[in-house]
Amino acid sequence: MEETRNLVLEIANRLYDLDAEVYRVLGSGLGRVFNASREESIRELTQIMKEHRTSHYLRSSLALIGNMARTIPERQERSRVMTEYNEIWKLIQKLPDRFGAVDILDETLAGLNQSFSQNSWKGRFSAGNHLVICIGRTYGSAGTDVGFNLADTLKINYYDTEIFAEVLKRLEAQQDHIRDRASFTNPQDLNQDPMAVEKPKGLKARIREFSRYHGLPKAEAVFFNQSELICDMARREDFVIMGRCADVILTNHQIPHVSIFVNAPFEVRVRRVMKQDNLDYKSARKFLKKVDHRHRSYYEFFTSRKWGDVVNYDLCINSASYGIEGSVQLIERLLLQK
């Protein structure tokens, strides 16, 4: 127990220092991940690492710092900072309740695996194209862990909903980086269910929203804004992006990418959610059905495609057959053909 407490404290301090160092080296106006005082930030980080259900915040914080660090122009400085990043990641792997510690692997399904057959990319990518990997997933299938580990293995940027919201927030703070500052909405809107019934608004609120979103429904305005940002990012950098209908957005703009869907049998996902989120069987089933419905509604509302339909993806993975590490390796084998 004492050893774990010391490890948590070391990670918190080194993560805070790394964030400060990246900010110092870049001299960036985008701001730091941890804006509070050192004492307050360390306290928050240690608390997060004690509560496994909030570990996604730790993953997002680490990914944000890594994304910024990879933009350091001076090679030696970038290598020095990324070495520390990798060392911190190794320490996090030692945490007893680290994110991804609850694997999705089902031994029975894993025993049925066939060798992965390779197909050529038939010239999909050409010189100057960036490697963009779009991952859709069902909750509880460990798709987010697969995406984060894949990005870390490939040494490219990683964006999930929280990081994407943070990027939008930072862009909004830099008016000179966007053509129409008023078009960018509250990042928290990205998490809203577009099919949810909104509470009635007064006349002033409706007029204010009409002006702010140029007459569009709020959910649609948010979607168009994030679509523009995803396309812009795809023209500038390599990255892994979770959800956000990125596969359809890039297809519609004829931008090369790899689309992947990660799923697992419902009952396997239930067992993982019970262990990961400390829920009983009934609560886990109800929670999964609700999240699946929200993901399906969002995707199908904005794309007119069927969520999870195999014809829409380059690769569909039953993560229970491979586990987190095996799924990452499978995707790597696919990418070797690029």
Residue frames as qw, qx, qy, qz and C-alpha x, y, z in Angstrom:
[[0.000, 0.884, 0.467, 0.000, 0.00, 0.00, 0.00],
 [0.301, -0.808, 0.112, 0.494, 2.81, 2.41, 0.93],
 [0.438, -0.134, 0.608, 0.649, 4.64, 1.50, -2.29],
 [0.236, 0.619, 0.656, 0.361, 1.52, 2.32, -4.34],
 [0.126, -0.939, -0.246, 0.205, 1.08, 5.68, -2.57],
 [0.385, -0.605, 0.343, 0.607, 4.69, 6.58, -3.33],
 [0.391, 0.166, 0.697, 0.578, 4.25, 5.56, -6.97],
 [0.113, 0.814, 0.552, 0.138, 1.09, 7.66, -7.31],
 [0.234, -0.897, -0.025, 0.375, 2.84, 10.68, -5.79],
 [0.437, -0.346, 0.517, 0.649, 5.86, 10.26, -8.09],
 [0.324, 0.439, 0.694, 0.469, 3.63, 10.05, -11.18],
 [0.010, -0.913, -0.404, 0.053, 1.64, 13.12, -10.14],
 [0.310, -0.791, 0.170, 0.499, 4.78, 15.20, -9.58],
 [0.408, -0.183, 0.630, 0.635, 6.49, 14.09, -12.77],
 [0.268, 0.607, 0.677, 0.319, 3.34, 14.61, -14.83],
 [0.079, -0.949, -0.222, 0.212, 2.95, 18.13, -13.45],
 [0.360, -0.643, 0.372, 0.563, 6.62, 18.89, -14.16],
 [0.435, 0.140, 0.706, 0.541, 6.38, 17.48, -17.68],
 [0.180, 0.823, 0.525, 0.122, 3.40, 19.69, -18.43],
 [0.196, -0.919, 0.032, 0.341, 5.32, 22.73, -17.17],
 [0.455, -0.396, 0.548, 0.578, 8.40, 21.77, -19.21],
 [0.404, 0.436, 0.680, 0.429, 6.45, 21.32, -22.45],
 [0.047, 0.942, 0.333, -0.014, 4.84, 24.72, -21.91],
 [0.345, -0.789, 0.232, 0.453, 8.25, 26.29, -21.20],
 [0.489, -0.138, 0.638, 0.578, 9.94, 24.79, -24.25],
 [0.297, 0.568, 0.656, 0.399, 7.11, 25.67, -26.62],
 [0.048, -0.233, -0.132, 0.962, 6.32, 29.05, -25.11],
 [0.052, -0.379, -0.776, -0.502, 2.87, 28.27, -26.46],
 [0.299, -0.124, 0.137, -0.936, -0.19, 30.43, -26.05],
 [0.603, -0.202, -0.655, -0.408, -2.37, 27.32, -25.96],
 [0.563, -0.561, 0.269, -0.544, -1.95, 26.99, -22.23],
 [0.038, 0.314, -0.925, 0.211, -1.06, 24.19, -19.85],
 [0.542, -0.275, -0.756, -0.242, -3.08, 21.11, -18.97],
 [0.529, -0.544, -0.551, 0.346, -2.71, 21.76, -15.24],
 [0.126, 0.695, 0.077, 0.704, -3.47, 25.43, -14.64],
 [0.600, -0.776, -0.120, -0.150, -3.89, 25.30, -10.86],
 [0.188, -0.801, 0.548, -0.150, -1.06, 25.62, -8.34],
 [0.400, 0.344, -0.849, 0.031, 1.37, 22.76, -7.96],
 [0.193, -0.073, 0.820, -0.534, -0.09, 21.72, -4.62],
 [0.645, 0.275, 0.298, -0.648, -3.67, 21.75, -5.91],
 [0.666, 0.448, -0.468, -0.371, -2.75, 19.95, -9.17],
 [0.231, 0.296, -0.911, 0.170, -0.82, 17.22, -7.36],
 [0.374, 0.055, 0.707, -0.597, -3.71, 16.70, -4.95],
 [0.714, 0.373, 0.035, -0.591, -6.18, 16.42, -7.84],
 [0.560, 0.450, -0.666, -0.202, -3.94, 14.01, -9.77],
 [0.031, 0.206, -0.926, 0.315, -3.36, 11.72, -6.81],
 [0.537, 0.176, 0.530, -0.632, -7.10, 11.63, -6.13],
 [0.700, 0.440, -0.263, -0.497, -7.78, 10.74, -9.77],
 [0.434, 0.380, -0.817, -0.023, -5.32, 7.85, -9.63],
 [0.205, -0.072, 0.846, -0.488, -7.03, 6.51, -6.51],
 [0.605, 0.378, 0.446, -0.541, -10.44, 6.47, -8.22],
 [0.395, -0.014, 0.793, 0.464, -10.34, 4.11, -11.17],
 [0.347, 0.692, 0.633, 0.008, -13.65, 5.39, -12.57],
 [0.134, 0.961, 0.005, -0.242, -12.02, 8.78, -13.28],
 [0.637, -0.333, 0.474, 0.509, -8.87, 7.32, -14.83],
 [0.542, 0.625, 0.430, 0.361, -10.00, 8.50, -18.28],
 [0.030, -0.999, 0.016, 0.008, -9.03, 12.01, -17.11],
 [0.545, -0.602, 0.475, 0.339, -5.48, 10.79, -16.46],
 [0.655, 0.217, 0.592, 0.417, -5.33, 9.25, -19.95],
 [0.318, 0.868, 0.310, 0.223, -6.64, 12.44, -21.55],
 [0.255, -0.936, 0.187, 0.155, -4.19, 14.61, -19.61],
 [0.624, -0.355, 0.563, 0.409, -1.26, 12.41, -20.60],
 [0.578, 0.457, 0.557, 0.384, -2.37, 12.39, -24.25],
 [0.130, 0.978, 0.156, 0.048, -2.79, 16.18, -24.32],
 [0.370, -0.800, 0.382, 0.277, 0.75, 16.68, -23.00],
 [0.643, -0.073, 0.646, 0.405, 2.11, 14.11, -25.49],
 [0.476, 0.725, 0.444, 0.225, 0.28, 15.78, -28.38],
 [0.010, -0.996, 0.076, 0.042, 1.82, 19.13, -27.47],
 [0.557, -0.592, 0.493, 0.310, 5.28, 17.64, -26.90],
 [0.696, 0.213, 0.574, 0.376, 5.35, 16.16, -30.41],
 [0.350, 0.891, 0.223, 0.184, 5.04, 19.69, -31.83],
 [0.421, -0.785, 0.242, 0.384, 8.37, 20.80, -30.31],
 [0.642, 0.748, -0.150, -0.077, 10.38, 21.80, -33.40],
 [0.074, 0.725, -0.677, 0.099, 13.89, 21.23, -32.00],
 [0.817, 0.077, -0.552, -0.146, 14.64, 17.53, -32.34],
 [0.417, 0.170, -0.727, 0.518, 16.89, 17.15, -29.30],
 [0.284, -0.134, 0.422, -0.850, 14.45, 18.96, -27.02],
 [0.775, -0.013, -0.201, -0.599, 11.55, 16.94, -28.37],
 [0.726, 0.118, -0.673, 0.076, 13.45, 13.69, -27.79],
 [0.160, 0.178, -0.677, 0.696, 14.30, 14.70, -24.22],
 [0.491, -0.077, 0.260, -0.828, 10.70, 15.57, -23.37],
 [0.829, 0.062, -0.336, -0.443, 9.26, 12.46, -25.05],
 [0.510, 0.185, -0.787, 0.293, 11.74, 10.28, -23.14],
 [0.134, -0.069, 0.621, -0.769, 10.29, 11.61, -19.89],
 [0.686, 0.049, -0.075, -0.722, 6.76, 11.09, -21.30],
 [0.759, 0.132, -0.618, -0.156, 7.59, 7.44, -22.00],
 [0.285, 0.148, -0.784, 0.531, 9.07, 6.97, -18.52],
 [0.400, -0.032, 0.392, -0.828, 5.91, 8.36, -16.92],
 [0.776, 0.099, -0.307, -0.542, 3.80, 6.04, -19.09],
 [0.592, 0.150, -0.778, 0.149, 5.85, 3.07, -17.84],
 [0.018, -0.081, 0.681, -0.727, 5.19, 4.14, -14.25],
 [0.606, 0.032, 0.080, -0.791, 1.46, 4.42, -14.94],
 [0.727, 0.131, -0.613, -0.279, 1.54, 0.87, -16.29],
 [0.351, 0.103, -0.829, 0.423, 2.63, -0.27, -12.83],
 [0.409, -0.165, 0.324, -0.837, -0.45, 1.14, -11.11],
 [0.216, 0.102, 0.959, -0.154, -2.67, -1.69, -9.85],
 [0.353, 0.644, 0.631, -0.250, -5.83, 0.01, -11.15],
 [0.073, -0.373, 0.375, 0.846, -4.40, 1.80, -14.18],
 [0.667, 0.473, 0.057, -0.573, -6.69, 2.41, -17.15],
 [0.652, 0.450, -0.560, -0.241, -6.67, -0.62, -19.40],
 [0.149, -0.363, 0.874, -0.285, -5.85, -2.92, -16.47],
 [0.648, 0.213, 0.629, -0.374, -9.25, -4.56, -16.90],
 [0.003, 0.238, -0.751, -0.616, -8.71, -6.34, -20.21],
 [0.706, 0.233, 0.030, -0.668, -11.48, -7.51, -22.52],
 [0.304, 0.349, -0.858, -0.223, -9.81, -10.76, -23.57],
 [0.866, -0.086, 0.243, -0.428, -12.04, -13.87, -23.58],
 [0.307, -0.443, 0.824, 0.176, -9.85, -16.98, -23.61],
 [0.632, 0.303, 0.712, -0.047, -12.46, -19.10, -25.40],
 [0.513, 0.834, 0.143, -0.144, -12.90, -16.63, -28.23],
 [0.035, -0.821, 0.521, 0.231, -9.16, -16.01, -28.43],
 [0.527, -0.215, 0.810, 0.143, -8.60, -19.70, -29.09],
 [0.643, 0.538, 0.545, -0.017, -10.70, -19.48, -32.26],
 [0.104, 0.833, -0.218, -0.497, -8.54, -16.84, -33.96],
 [0.838, 0.403, 0.253, 0.267, -7.45, -17.39, -37.53],
 [0.510, -0.207, 0.193, 0.812, -4.33, -15.90, -39.06],
 [0.202, 0.783, 0.178, -0.560, -4.91, -12.38, -40.33],
 [0.647, 0.385, 0.476, 0.455, -5.01, -12.24, -44.11],
 [0.191, -0.529, 0.079, 0.823, -3.47, -9.17, -45.74],
 [0.475, 0.713, 0.478, 0.191, -5.00, -7.09, -48.51],
 [0.431, 0.113, 0.105, 0.889, -3.32, -4.26, -50.34],
 [0.024, 0.600, 0.349, -0.720, -4.38, -0.67, -49.82],
 [0.471, 0.569, 0.569, 0.361, -4.65, -0.25, -53.62],
 [0.333, 0.316, 0.121, 0.880, -3.11, 3.18, -53.57],
 [0.265, -0.833, -0.484, -0.045, -5.49, 4.73, -51.03],
 [0.390, -0.833, 0.042, 0.391, -2.64, 6.70, -49.48],
 [0.662, 0.605, 0.026, 0.442, -0.21, 8.78, -51.50],
 [0.521, 0.041, -0.241, 0.817, 2.77, 11.02, -50.75],
 [0.065, -0.302, 0.071, -0.948, 1.79, 13.87, -48.48],
 [0.655, -0.472, -0.390, -0.443, -1.18, 12.09, -46.90],
 [0.189, -0.464, 0.660, -0.560, -1.22, 11.78, -43.12],
 [0.369, -0.132, -0.920, 0.025, -2.05, 8.61, -41.23],
 [0.440, -0.219, 0.236, -0.838, -5.47, 9.18, -39.68],
 [0.274, -0.120, -0.954, 0.013, -7.07, 6.29, -37.81],
 [0.505, -0.281, 0.021, -0.816, -10.76, 6.63, -36.93],
 [0.215, -0.039, -0.956, 0.195, -11.98, 4.25, -34.24],
 [0.615, -0.348, -0.116, -0.698, -15.61, 3.65, -33.42],
 [0.279, 0.087, -0.911, 0.290, -16.39, 1.40, -30.47],
 [0.607, -0.580, -0.435, -0.326, -19.03, 0.15, -28.11],
 [0.298, -0.695, 0.437, -0.487, -18.65, 1.06, -24.45],
 [0.799, -0.355, 0.442, -0.201, -17.01, -1.71, -22.44],
 [0.926, 0.362, 0.015, 0.105, -15.18, -3.17, -25.45],
 [0.628, -0.519, 0.198, 0.545, -11.91, -1.46, -24.38],
 [0.577, 0.665, 0.283, 0.380, -11.92, 0.47, -27.66],
 [0.060, -0.981, 0.117, -0.145, -10.65, 3.63, -25.96],
 [0.640, -0.593, 0.452, 0.187, -7.75, 1.69, -24.41],
 [0.775, 0.249, 0.444, 0.375, -6.99, 0.16, -27.80],
 [0.359, 0.870, 0.153, 0.303, -6.97, 3.63, -29.42],
 [0.280, -0.925, 0.257, -0.032, -4.77, 5.21, -26.78],
 [0.725, -0.383, 0.512, 0.255, -2.26, 2.34, -26.79],
 [0.713, 0.478, 0.379, 0.346, -2.20, 2.33, -30.60],
 [0.180, 0.958, -0.020, 0.224, -1.43, 6.06, -30.72],
 [0.475, -0.781, 0.401, 0.053, 1.30, 5.60, -28.13],
 [0.813, -0.056, 0.499, 0.294, 2.80, 2.67, -30.05],
 [0.589, 0.609, 0.331, 0.417, 2.78, 4.62, -33.32],
 [0.393, -0.339, -0.095, 0.849, 4.03, 7.80, -31.58],
 [0.002, 0.405, 0.423, 0.811, 1.21, 9.90, -33.02],
 [0.249, -0.150, 0.303, -0.908, -1.41, 12.15, -31.46],
 [0.157, -0.350, -0.923, 0.038, -4.55, 10.82, -29.78],
 [0.275, -0.135, 0.041, -0.951, -7.92, 12.56, -29.58],
 [0.115, -0.423, -0.896, 0.066, -10.97, 11.41, -27.66],
 [0.105, -0.809, -0.495, -0.300, -14.08, 13.42, -26.80],
 [0.460, -0.813, -0.153, 0.323, -12.50, 15.19, -23.83],
 [0.502, -0.294, 0.300, 0.756, -9.31, 16.09, -25.69],
 [0.230, 0.468, 0.561, 0.643, -11.28, 17.22, -28.73],
 [0.218, -0.888, -0.396, -0.081, -13.35, 19.48, -26.52],
 [0.511, -0.673, 0.050, 0.531, -10.16, 20.91, -25.01],
 [0.446, 0.059, 0.457, 0.767, -8.73, 21.56, -28.49],
 [0.046, 0.710, 0.522, 0.469, -11.89, 23.45, -29.45],
 [0.388, -0.868, -0.249, 0.183, -11.75, 25.45, -26.23],
 [0.525, -0.466, 0.216, 0.679, -8.15, 26.43, -26.89],
 [0.329, 0.316, 0.534, 0.712, -8.89, 27.32, -30.48],
 [0.114, -0.850, -0.469, -0.210, -11.73, 29.51, -29.30],
 [0.468, -0.779, -0.057, 0.413, -9.28, 31.31, -27.03],
 [0.373, -0.327, 0.427, 0.756, -7.06, 32.08, -30.03],
 [0.485, 0.697, 0.315, -0.425, -9.29, 34.13, -32.26],
 [0.232, 0.715, -0.467, -0.467, -6.64, 34.54, -34.94],
 [0.184, -0.216, 0.942, 0.181, -6.57, 30.78, -35.52],
 [0.309, 0.445, 0.840, -0.020, -10.18, 30.51, -36.63],
 [0.098, 0.305, 0.462, 0.827, -12.13, 32.27, -39.36],
 [0.426, -0.534, -0.269, -0.679, -15.30, 32.74, -37.37],
 [0.077, 0.192, -0.771, 0.602, -14.89, 32.74, -33.62],
 [0.563, -0.043, 0.262, -0.783, -18.63, 32.96, -33.09],
 [0.780, 0.127, -0.467, -0.397, -19.11, 29.62, -34.85],
 [0.445, 0.147, -0.830, 0.302, -17.30, 27.69, -32.14],
 [0.641, -0.561, -0.242, -0.464, -19.58, 26.47, -29.41],
 [0.533, -0.610, 0.486, -0.328, -19.17, 25.40, -25.84],
 [0.280, 0.371, -0.883, -0.062, -16.92, 22.28, -25.82],
 [0.349, -0.001, 0.824, -0.447, -19.28, 20.62, -23.38],
 [0.691, 0.368, 0.047, -0.621, -21.88, 20.57, -26.15],
 [0.405, 0.417, -0.771, -0.261, -19.84, 17.86, -27.88],
 [0.007, -0.063, 0.963, -0.261, -20.96, 15.35, -25.27],
 [0.532, 0.182, 0.338, -0.755, -24.66, 16.04, -25.68],
 [0.393, 0.254, 0.875, 0.122, -27.02, 13.48, -27.11],
 [0.097, 0.060, -0.361, -0.925, -28.35, 15.07, -30.32],
 [0.370, -0.345, -0.747, -0.431, -31.59, 13.12, -29.97],
 [0.228, -0.341, -0.700, 0.585, -32.21, 14.23, -26.38],
 [0.078, -0.808, -0.490, -0.317, -35.26, 16.37, -25.66],
 [0.291, 0.207, -0.273, 0.893, -34.17, 19.83, -24.56],
 [0.100, -0.580, -0.612, 0.528, -35.91, 21.78, -21.83],
 [0.225, 0.849, 0.409, 0.248, -38.15, 24.61, -23.07],
 [0.447, -0.096, -0.066, 0.887, -36.29, 27.91, -23.48],
 [0.082, 0.774, 0.338, -0.529, -37.49, 31.45, -23.11],
 [0.539, 0.819, 0.186, 0.069, -37.72, 33.85, -26.06],
 [0.040, -0.921, 0.381, 0.072, -34.48, 35.66, -25.19],
 [0.584, -0.386, 0.697, 0.156, -32.58, 32.36, -24.94],
 [0.728, 0.413, 0.530, 0.134, -33.95, 31.19, -28.29],
 [0.363, 0.931, -0.017, 0.028, -32.98, 34.46, -29.99],
 [0.276, -0.792, 0.534, 0.103, -29.50, 34.29, -28.43],
 [0.670, -0.124, 0.710, 0.177, -29.00, 30.73, -29.65],
 [0.650, 0.674, 0.348, 0.055, -30.36, 31.57, -33.11],
 [0.187, 0.951, -0.246, -0.008, -27.76, 34.30, -33.44],
 [0.435, -0.635, 0.633, 0.080, -24.94, 32.25, -31.94],
 [0.586, -0.033, 0.788, 0.186, -25.49, 29.22, -34.15],
 [0.109, 0.255, -0.512, -0.813, -26.47, 31.11, -37.33],
 [0.683, 0.095, -0.103, -0.717, -30.01, 29.75, -37.24],
 [0.610, 0.138, -0.774, -0.102, -28.95, 26.10, -37.01],
 [0.831, -0.515, -0.148, -0.151, -29.98, 23.75, -34.20],
 [0.316, -0.819, 0.476, -0.062, -27.18, 23.74, -31.62],
 [0.811, -0.194, 0.542, 0.109, -26.26, 20.07, -32.08],
 [0.751, 0.556, 0.258, 0.245, -25.90, 20.52, -35.84],
 [0.145, 0.950, -0.219, 0.167, -23.79, 23.66, -35.44],
 [0.552, -0.629, 0.548, 0.015, -21.44, 21.78, -33.10],
 [0.854, 0.118, 0.478, 0.170, -21.19, 18.91, -35.58],
 [0.582, 0.774, 0.081, 0.234, -20.32, 21.21, -38.49],
 [0.116, -0.915, 0.367, -0.121, -17.68, 22.98, -36.40],
 [0.660, -0.442, 0.604, 0.069, -16.01, 19.77, -35.31],
 [0.834, 0.405, 0.342, 0.149, -16.17, 18.43, -38.89],
 [0.373, 0.897, -0.145, 0.188, -14.21, 21.41, -40.13],
 [0.329, -0.777, 0.528, -0.099, -11.62, 20.96, -37.39],
 [0.841, -0.116, 0.524, 0.064, -11.22, 17.21, -38.04],
 [0.746, 0.606, 0.178, 0.210, -10.60, 17.82, -41.75],
 [0.125, 0.927, -0.292, 0.197, -8.11, 20.58, -40.98],
 [0.578, -0.587, 0.565, -0.052, -6.25, 18.32, -38.54],
 [0.889, 0.142, 0.424, 0.096, -6.19, 15.46, -41.06],
 [0.600, 0.763, -0.011, 0.241, -4.38, 17.69, -43.54],
 [0.006, 0.871, -0.384, 0.306, -1.72, 18.63, -40.99],
 [0.230, -0.525, 0.759, -0.308, -0.88, 15.67, -38.74],
 [0.525, -0.029, -0.845, -0.104, -1.04, 11.94, -38.02],
 [0.334, -0.249, 0.538, -0.732, -3.45, 10.93, -35.26],
 [0.202, -0.292, -0.934, -0.034, -5.90, 8.44, -33.79],
 [0.328, -0.161, 0.113, -0.924, -9.40, 9.81, -33.16],
 [0.053, 0.231, 0.942, -0.237, -12.15, 8.13, -31.16],
 [0.180, 0.661, 0.699, -0.204, -15.69, 8.49, -32.47],
 [0.054, 0.594, 0.007, -0.802, -17.01, 11.93, -33.50],
 [0.715, 0.599, 0.341, -0.117, -18.24, 10.37, -36.83],
 [0.143, -0.726, 0.456, 0.495, -14.73, 11.13, -38.09],
 [0.461, 0.005, 0.808, 0.367, -14.77, 8.23, -40.56],
 [0.362, 0.703, 0.602, 0.111, -17.80, 9.61, -42.43],
 [0.013, -0.937, 0.004, 0.348, -16.62, 13.21, -42.20],
 [0.267, -0.562, 0.604, 0.498, -13.28, 12.34, -43.82],
 [0.450, 0.258, 0.802, 0.296, -14.95, 10.11, -46.41],
 [0.276, 0.850, 0.442, -0.076, -17.27, 12.94, -47.44],
 [0.016, 0.935, -0.220, -0.277, -14.25, 15.24, -47.84],
 [0.873, 0.447, -0.155, 0.116, -12.27, 12.55, -49.71],
 [0.080, -0.777, 0.578, -0.238, -9.47, 12.53, -47.14],
 [0.716, 0.141, -0.683, 0.031, -7.65, 9.16, -46.84],
 [0.421, -0.497, 0.534, -0.539, -7.99, 7.43, -43.49],
 [0.350, 0.007, -0.937, 0.015, -8.35, 4.03, -41.84],
 [0.591, -0.349, 0.060, -0.725, -11.69, 3.23, -40.22],
 [0.336, 0.064, -0.914, 0.217, -11.94, 0.65, -37.44],
 [0.635, -0.462, -0.062, -0.616, -14.78, -0.53, -35.24],
 [0.192, 0.217, -0.875, 0.388, -14.10, -2.24, -31.90],
 [0.721, -0.307, -0.090, -0.615, -16.83, -4.35, -30.35],
 [0.073, 0.189, -0.945, 0.256, -17.24, -7.33, -28.03],
 [0.380, -0.413, -0.801, -0.210, -20.14, -9.63, -27.04],
 [0.349, -0.690, -0.083, -0.629, -22.66, -7.82, -24.84],
 [0.832, -0.532, -0.151, -0.036, -22.26, -10.15, -21.86],
 [0.753, 0.030, -0.151, 0.639, -18.45, -9.84, -22.03],
 [0.123, 0.528, -0.021, 0.840, -18.81, -6.08, -22.01],
 [0.605, -0.670, -0.171, -0.396, -21.18, -6.31, -19.05],
 [0.870, -0.338, -0.190, 0.306, -18.60, -8.28, -17.06],
 [0.548, 0.214, -0.089, 0.803, -15.88, -5.76, -17.87],
 [0.155, -0.627, -0.073, -0.760, -18.07, -2.78, -16.92],
 [0.755, -0.598, -0.235, -0.130, -19.03, -4.49, -13.65],
 [0.807, -0.230, -0.129, 0.529, -15.35, -4.85, -12.78],
 [0.419, 0.298, 0.052, 0.856, -14.17, -1.53, -14.19],
 [0.181, -0.496, -0.079, -0.846, -16.99, 0.73, -12.99],
 [0.023, -0.007, -0.817, 0.576, -17.90, -1.25, -9.87],
 [0.581, -0.021, -0.078, -0.810, -21.51, -1.83, -10.93],
 [0.583, 0.015, 0.776, -0.240, -23.81, -4.75, -10.21],
 [0.323, 0.137, 0.833, 0.428, -25.04, -6.93, -13.08],
 [0.204, 0.754, 0.624, -0.011, -28.41, -5.24, -13.52],
 [0.047, -0.894, -0.004, 0.446, -26.97, -1.71, -13.41],
 [0.305, -0.408, 0.620, 0.597, -24.19, -2.60, -15.85],
 [0.322, 0.367, 0.804, 0.338, -26.66, -4.02, -18.40],
 [0.112, 0.880, 0.441, -0.134, -28.92, -0.96, -18.12],
 [0.191, -0.793, 0.217, 0.536, -25.97, 1.42, -18.40],
 [0.352, -0.172, 0.718, 0.576, -24.55, -0.32, -21.50],
 [0.286, 0.578, 0.731, 0.224, -27.88, -0.32, -23.30],
 [0.010, 0.930, 0.231, -0.284, -28.29, 3.40, -22.61],
 [0.234, -0.667, 0.420, 0.569, -24.78, 4.28, -23.85],
 [0.382, 0.090, 0.794, 0.464, -25.14, 2.06, -26.94],
 [0.235, 0.768, 0.595, 0.041, -28.40, 3.80, -27.78],
 [0.071, -0.911, 0.012, 0.406, -26.81, 7.23, -27.41],
 [0.318, -0.428, 0.619, 0.576, -23.82, 6.31, -29.62],
 [0.351, 0.332, 0.803, 0.349, -26.07, 4.76, -32.26],
 [0.153, 0.870, 0.450, -0.134, -28.44, 7.75, -32.27],
 [0.149, -0.815, 0.216, 0.517, -25.60, 10.26, -32.60],
 [0.326, -0.256, 0.727, 0.548, -23.84, 8.38, -35.40],
 [0.282, 0.423, 0.808, 0.297, -26.93, 7.57, -37.42],
 [0.085, 0.873, 0.358, -0.320, -28.47, 11.02, -36.95],
 [0.029, -0.834, 0.264, 0.483, -25.46, 12.77, -38.47],
 [0.157, -0.408, 0.777, 0.454, -24.25, 10.20, -41.01],
 [0.788, 0.267, -0.064, -0.551, -27.32, 8.28, -42.25],
 [0.516, 0.320, -0.795, -0.008, -25.17, 5.17, -41.89],
 [0.855, -0.419, -0.243, -0.184, -25.80, 2.21, -39.63],
 [0.238, -0.763, 0.543, -0.257, -23.56, 2.35, -36.57],
 [0.559, -0.363, 0.741, -0.081, -21.32, -0.72, -36.29],
 [0.873, 0.431, 0.152, -0.172, -22.28, -2.10, -39.73],
 [0.732, -0.290, 0.430, 0.442, -19.22, -3.99, -41.00],
 [0.598, 0.569, 0.371, 0.426, -19.53, -2.58, -44.54],
 [0.017, 0.986, 0.041, 0.162, -18.65, 0.89, -43.21],
 [0.453, -0.794, 0.398, 0.082, -15.22, -0.03, -41.81],
 [0.466, 0.606, -0.643, -0.048, -11.83, -1.26, -43.01],
 [0.418, 0.112, -0.859, 0.273, -11.52, -3.50, -39.99],
 [0.661, -0.526, -0.026, -0.535, -13.97, -4.69, -37.33],
 [0.319, 0.313, -0.813, 0.372, -12.41, -6.23, -34.23],
 [0.765, -0.528, -0.302, -0.210, -13.99, -8.44, -31.61],
 [0.041, 0.723, -0.533, 0.439, -11.71, -7.22, -28.83],
 [0.795, -0.380, 0.367, -0.299, -12.73, -10.14, -26.63],
 [0.967, 0.236, 0.013, 0.099, -10.89, -12.39, -29.08],
 [0.637, 0.512, -0.217, 0.534, -7.64, -10.43, -28.90],
 [0.536, -0.617, -0.274, 0.507, -7.57, -8.30, -25.76],
 [0.030, 0.961, -0.017, -0.273, -6.19, -4.76, -25.73],
 [0.295, -0.613, 0.593, 0.432, -2.61, -5.59, -26.67],
 [0.490, 0.140, 0.803, 0.309, -3.62, -8.16, -29.29],
 [0.359, 0.820, 0.444, -0.048, -6.06, -5.70, -30.89],
 [0.036, -0.897, 0.253, 0.360, -3.31, -3.09, -31.16],
 [0.387, -0.347, 0.754, 0.401, -1.01, -5.64, -32.78],
 [0.500, 0.466, 0.718, 0.134, -3.74, -6.63, -35.23],
 [0.254, 0.939, 0.169, -0.160, -4.22, -3.02, -36.32],
 [0.226, -0.738, 0.494, 0.399, -0.46, -2.59, -36.65],
 [0.508, 0.002, 0.790, 0.343, -0.35, -5.54, -39.05],
 [0.411, 0.759, 0.504, 0.041, -3.02, -3.85, -41.14],
 [0.031, 0.967, -0.079, -0.242, -1.06, -0.58, -41.15],
 [0.518, -0.430, 0.581, 0.457, 2.15, -2.27, -42.29],
 [0.543, 0.417, 0.638, 0.353, 0.56, -2.51, -45.71],
 [0.126, 0.933, 0.180, -0.286, 0.26, 1.29, -45.94]]
